Amino acid sequence: MIEVKNVCKSFEENDVLKNVSGVFEAGKTNLIIGQSGSGKTVLLKIIVGLHEVDQGEIFYDGRSFTGMHGKARKEIRKEMGMLFQGSALFDSKTVEENVRFPLDMFSDMSMSDRIERANFCLKRVHLDNVNHLYPAEISGGMQKRVAIARAIALNPKYLFCDEPNSGLDPRTSIVIDDLIHEITKEYNMTTIVNTHDMNSVMGIGEKIVFIAEGEKCWEGTNEDILKSDNTRLNDFIFASKFLKQLRAGN
Amino acid sequence: MAFLYQTGRYFLFLRRVFGRPVKHRIFLRQIIDEIDDLGVGSLGIVIIISFFIGAVITLQTAYNIEMPIIPKYTVGLAARDTILLEFSSTIVSLILAGKVGSHIASEIGTMRVTEQIDALDVMGINSASYLVLPKVVAMIFINPFLVMISMGVGIGGGWIAGTFTGVVPSAEYIYGIQYGFIPFYVVYSLLKSVVFGFLIATISGYWGYYTTGGSLEVGRSSTRAVVVSSVQILLFNLIITQLLLA
């Protein structure tokens, strides 16, 4: 479980996050949704420690991440896996080397065991015969799957995904969403997904936190979201004219 | 203010770069890869430039001292001292600041803008150390070798040019390059090359590491890395010369 308590963050004069709190539960796919520029990526980067908070605290299963430094923080980081918006695979390494990388750096496994584990993770994300290809030689959807394989290589307790569907077609997006959801259940991970894709929201959003202009405006499940009377949330969900008409018709 | 900010951040960056590597086995392999990439990969350009500059130094010296009272071997002596004292260490390092510096800055800058450095940080890896330290060690190790090769090729180029054009007889040139030889000049040159190797790798790594934005900024970082490394090489050349030769 990850708990965010009263987090504030500013960049120069710009208040990006204003007193945001929330609980992200284990074994669930937790979604942070909001418009571009609403502060959801900053919140995710604060949770993983790529940005520091100005105020507030982050707890990983009761352990204060914001109060940790050096070695203690490194230890928690070994329990994290992250899928970046652009996959962030290492260009100079092959697919297999990318997946093996966290194992090479942090495990004491033998080379054959590391290769076996990398292959297992690649099979888990339904990738075969791509081990010796470089990231530039595979499609965007495959890159995302390799990034998921890399993120789960060390059996993390926490999985973070920043816009996992950006740049993907709707069908591939669903494949990636399903994969994230399945893996979350399989390993009982605390998963946080940053998205503004409504297919993801409706498909895998077991817990949803809606952020607008740096503030948490709503939280609930994918079942609650369509029934909400929160104006800002409805403006976000039913942004298109078509959906507005559809809603008015209902 | 910007200068002080960048200088302060550079020293903080150095502190991170000299952090302990996660695994020494991987670190050693990275150093070997970087020696191959940055050092061996620069061998061609160093040999070509050194050969032609050595040849031109010899010809220019010969054409400018065509006086009976000045012995012909002076051409070899002048070529040797120019190559040993200044050309092979400083000029070759300036060329490497362009080639290797832009390579390091653009490689690390691209990794920054494509979130590969963030990926390393999230994994709990000291990204500055992982990416830059092997390059620093490789440059400090390989730069003196490149400079020594440059010295040999430059003096050889001078001999070939002088002999084939007939401006200086072979025996006179060879006598000149041996005449009044001060071995400390080689030590001085190699010491400079170690400092310059360090400057190229750390300054270029710094500009690449703190790239923000997109491909345009990667290009800008690369240019800044070359300009700042070159200026620092010239500045440290002056300081080291005053300290060691005064």
Boltz contact constraints between the chains, C-beta under 6 A:
constraints:
  - contact:
      token1: [A, 48]
      token2: [B, 122]
      max_distance: 6.0
  - contact:
      token1: [A, 50]
      token2: [B, 118]
      max_distance: 6.0
  - contact:
      token1: [A, 74]
      token2: [B, 124]
      max_distance: 6.0
  - contact:
      token1: [A, 77]
      token2: [B, 124]
      max_distance: 6.0
  - contact:
      token1: [A, 78]
      token2: [B, 124]
      max_distance: 6.0
  - contact:
      token1: [A, 80]
      token2: [B, 122]
      max_distance: 6.0
  - contact:
      token1: [A, 82]
      token2: [B, 122]
      max_distance: 6.0
  - contact:
      token1: [A, 84]
      token2: [B, 115]
      max_distance: 6.0
  - contact:
      token1: [A, 86]
      token2: [B, 114]
      max_distance: 6.0
  - contact:
      token1: [A, 86]
      token2: [B, 115]
      max_distance: 6.0
  - contact:
      token1: [A, 88]
      token2: [B, 115]
      max_distance: 6.0
  - contact:
      token1: [A, 88]
      token2: [B, 116]
      max_distance: 6.0
  - contact:
      token1: [A, 88]
      token2: [B, 119]
      max_distance: 6.0
  - contact:
      token1: [A, 90]
      token2: [B, 116]
      max_distance: 6.0
  - contact:
      token1: [A, 102]
      token2: [B, 123]
      max_distance: 6.0
  - contact:
      token1: [A, 105]
      token2: [B, 22]
      max_distance: 6.0
